[in-house]
């Protein structure tokens, strides 16, 4: 490789790796609120669905039908007709919906004022996820920043500009690149796979597109789901699709910088062999067995 080209390659790699490190930190930080945002997204989908009623609406319809209908099949039809006709009167509010979802997740929710609830999720899976998600995001971002910015990006720029006179030699940069490229490619690939599965045609996307038909084959049951006191299949599927769309962006956004950093680290693995002679004041490989300083 021409001398100037080898040095430029290391320099460009260093700049790209530093940008990737910052991007890893930024995307991980921005994903901290995804757990709470998931409830908002799901509830927006449910509220817009005409099968969703508040607890008050469900109770009123049930009591009304129990009073006038004895046959089970007629009772179910009565529930459906009542919910459909009174949806505007007893529709879900955002606060009610979030409370209901958290309550179903095992949290203990209490109404502190009219239309406002507080939920205690301590000891439940949701509570653990809420507590640990922020820490996990910080950890992933910190690892990405340390690996791409501090351990490979900064040394690469130092090697390209100062060679062995800097704080890190080309061998140091190559070793760190060799150690880190596989973990970065694995993490980036995992994030990208999750994002693409929800967005592009395939088994997961096809399942989401045919959510109602697929769930009707399961224990939900077509009849039971349609007349249950909950929102039913349509609203549930709307919420799942909305959540899938919510996850796609952050997953792809986190996957790209990790994967790109992994690719440039892989190229950095060979810097000590291919670019050594072009670096200023650097170790020069003379033959297969000796190194000339």
C-alpha positions in Angstrom: 0.0 0.0 0.0 1.4 3.5 -0.8 2.7 5.2 2.2 0.3 8.1 2.2 -2.7 5.9 1.6 -2.0 3.7 4.6 -1.7 6.7 6.9 -4.9 8.3 5.6 -6.8 5.0 6.1 -5.8 4.9 9.7 -6.7 8.6 10.1 -10.1 8.1 8.5 -10.8 5.0 10.6 -10.0 7.0 13.8 -12.4 9.8 12.9 -15.2 7.3 12.0 -14.6 5.4 15.2 -14.8 8.5 17.3 -18.1 9.5 15.6 -19.4 6.0 16.2 -18.5 6.2 19.9 -20.4 9.4 20.3 -23.4 8.0 18.4 -23.4 4.8 20.6 -23.6 7.0 23.7 -26.3 9.3 22.2 -28.6 6.5 21.0 -28.3 4.6 24.2 -29.1 7.8 26.2 -32.1 8.6 24.0 -33.5 5.0 24.5 -33.9 5.5 28.3 -37.5 6.6 28.1 -38.6 3.8 25.8 -40.3 1.8 28.7 -42.6 4.6 29.7 -43.1 5.6 26.1 -44.3 2.1 25.4 -47.3 2.6 27.6 -48.1 5.9 25.9 -47.8 4.3 22.5 -49.9 1.3 23.4 -52.6 3.4 25.0 -52.8 5.8 22.0 -53.5 2.7 19.9 -56.1 1.4 22.3 -57.9 4.7 22.8 -58.3 5.2 19.0 -59.9 1.7 18.8 -63.7 1.6 19.1 -63.6 -1.6 21.2 -62.0 0.1 24.3 -64.2 1.2 27.2 -63.2 2.5 30.6 -63.9 0.4 33.7 -67.0 2.4 34.3 -68.3 1.6 30.8 -67.6 -2.1 31.2 -69.4 -2.2 34.5 -72.5 -0.3 33.3 -72.9 -2.5 30.3 -72.5 -5.7 32.3 -75.0 -4.6 34.9 -77.4 -3.5 32.3 -77.3 -6.7 30.3 -77.5 -8.9 33.5 -80.7 -7.2 34.4 -82.5 -7.8 31.1 -80.8 -10.9 29.5 -80.6 -14.5 30.8 -79.4 -16.5 27.8 -75.6 -16.6 27.6 -75.4 -16.0 23.9 -77.8 -13.1 24.1 -75.9 -11.7 27.0 -72.7 -11.6 25.0 -74.4 -9.9 22.1 -75.9 -7.4 24.5 -72.4 -6.6 25.9 -71.1 -6.0 22.4 -74.0 -3.8 21.4 -73.8 -1.8 24.6 -70.1 -1.2 24.3 -70.4 -0.2 20.6 -73.3 2.2 21.3 -71.8 3.9 24.3 -68.1 4.1 23.3 -68.1 7.9 23.2 -69.7 8.1 26.7 -67.3 5.7 28.4 -64.1 5.8 26.3 -60.7 5.2 27.8 -58.6 8.1 29.0 -54.8 8.0 28.7 -54.4 7.8 32.5 -57.0 5.0 32.8 -55.3 3.0 30.1 -51.8 3.3 31.6 -53.2 2.4 35.0 -55.0 -0.7 33.6 -51.8 -1.9 31.7 -49.6 -1.5 34.8 -52.3 -3.1 37.0 -52.3 -6.1 34.6 -48.5 -6.3 34.9 -48.8 -6.9 38.6 -48.4 -3.3 39.9 -50.6 -1.9 42.6 -52.5 1.2 41.4 -54.5 3.7 43.4 -56.6 6.7 42.3 -55.1 9.8 44.0 -57.5 12.2 42.5 -60.2 12.3 39.8 -58.7 10.8 36.6 -55.2 10.5 38.2 -53.5 7.3 39.4 -50.3 6.3 41.0 -48.8 2.8 40.6 -46.3 0.9 42.8 -44.5 -1.7 40.7 -41.8 -2.6 43.3 -41.0 -6.3 43.3 -42.8 -6.9 39.9 -41.1 -7.6 36.6 -42.2 -4.2 35.3 -40.7 -2.4 38.3 -37.4 -4.2 37.8 -37.4 -3.3 34.1 -38.2 0.3 34.8 -35.4 0.5 37.4 -32.7 -1.3 35.4 -33.5 -0.1 31.9 -31.9 3.3 32.4 -28.8 1.7 33.9 -28.6 -0.8 31.0 -28.8 2.0 28.5 -26.0 3.9 30.3 -23.9 0.8 30.4 -24.4 0.0 26.7 -23.7 3.6 25.7 -20.6 3.8 28.0 -19.2 0.5 26.5 -19.8 1.8 23.0 -18.1 5.1 23.7 -15.2 3.6 25.5 -14.5 0.9 22.9 -15.0 3.1 19.8 -13.9 6.5 21.0 -11.3 5.9 23.7 -9.7 2.5 22.9 -9.7 2.6 19.1 -10.7 5.9 17.6 -8.4 8.2 19.6 -5.4 5.8 19.4 -5.9 5.6 15.6 -5.8 9.3 15.2 -2.8 9.5 17.5 -1.0 6.8 15.5 -1.8 8.5 12.1 -0.5 11.9 13.3 2.3 11.1 15.6 3.3 7.5 15.2 5.4 5.9 18.0 6.0 9.4 19.5 2.4 9.5 20.7 0.8 7.8 23.6 -0.1 4.7 21.6 1.8 2.7 18.9 0.1 1.1 15.9 0.4 -2.3 17.6 -1.7 -1.0 20.5 -4.4 0.2 18.1 -4.4 -3.2 16.2 -4.7 -5.2 19.4 -7.6 -3.2 20.7 -9.3 -3.5 17.3 -8.8 -7.2 17.3 -10.3 -7.7 20.7 -13.3 -5.4 20.2 -14.4 -5.9 16.6 -16.4 -9.1 17.2 -18.4 -7.9 20.3 -19.2 -4.6 18.4 -20.3 -6.5 15.3 -22.4 -8.9 17.4 -24.2 -6.1 19.4 -24.7 -4.0 16.2 -26.0 -7.0 14.3 -28.4 -8.0 17.1 -29.9 -4.5 17.2 -30.3 -4.3 13.4 -31.9 -7.8 13.3 -34.5 -6.7 15.9 -35.2 -3.5 14.0 -35.5 -5.1 10.6 -37.6 -8.0 11.8 -40.4 -5.6 12.8 -40.1 -3.4 9.7 -39.3 -5.6 6.7 -41.4 -8.6 5.3 -40.7 -11.8 7.1 -42.2 -14.1 9.7 -42.4 -11.4 12.4 -43.8 -8.7 10.2 -46.3 -11.1 8.6 -47.4 -12.2 12.0 -48.0 -8.5 13.0 -49.8 -7.8 9.8 -52.2 -10.7 10.4 -52.2 -10.3 14.2 -56.0 -10.7 14.7 -56.2 -13.9 12.5 -53.2 -15.4 14.2 -54.4 -14.7 17.7 -57.9 -16.0 17.0 -56.2 -19.4 16.5 -54.8 -19.3 20.1 -56.4 -19.5 23.5 -57.9 -16.0 23.1 -60.6 -17.5 20.9 -62.6 -15.6 18.3 -65.8 -15.3 20.2 -64.3 -14.9 23.7 -62.0 -12.1 22.6 -64.6 -10.1 20.8 -67.0 -10.0 23.7 -64.6 -9.9 26.6 -64.5 -7.0 29.1 -61.1 -6.0 27.7 -60.5 -4.2 24.5 -60.5 -7.3 22.3 -58.2 -8.5 19.6 -58.3 -5.4 17.4 -57.1 -3.0 20.1 -54.5 -5.4 21.3 -53.1 -5.9 17.9 -53.1 -2.1 17.3 -51.1 -1.7 20.5 -48.6 -4.4 19.5 -48.1 -2.9 16.0 -47.6 0.5 17.6 -45.0 -0.9 20.0 -43.2 -2.6 17.2 -42.9 0.6 15.3 -41.6 2.3 18.5 -38.9 -0.3 18.9 -37.7 -0.2 15.3 -36.2 3.3 15.3 -34.1 3.0 18.5 -32.9 -0.6 17.5 -31.7 0.4 14.1 -30.3 3.7 15.5 -28.2 1.8 18.0 -27.2 -1.0 15.7 -25.7 1.2 12.9 -22.9 2.8 15.0 -22.0 -0.4 16.7 -21.9 -2.4 13.4 -19.9 0.4 11.6 -17.5 0.6 14.4 -17.0 -3.2 14.3 -16.2 -3.1 10.6 -13.6 -0.4 11.0 -12.1 -2.2 14.0 -11.8 -5.2 11.8 -9.8 -3.2 9.3 -7.7 -1.7 12.2 -6.7 -5.3 13.1 -4.4 -5.3 10.1 -3.0 -1.8 10.6 0.2 -3.0 12.1 0.9 -5.1 9.1 -0.4 -3.0 6.2 0.0 0.5 7.3 3.1 0.5 9.6 5.6 1.7 7.0 3.4 4.7 6.1 3.0 6.0 9.7 5.4 8.8 11.0 8.2 7.5 13.3 6.3 4.2 13.6 7.6 0.6 14.0 8.5 -0.7 10.5 8.2 -4.3 9.6 11.4 -5.4 7.8 10.8 -9.1 7.4 8.8 -11.9 8.7 10.9 -12.2 11.9 12.3 -8.8 12.9 11.1 -5.3 13.5 13.2 -2.2 12.8 12.6 0.8 15.2 
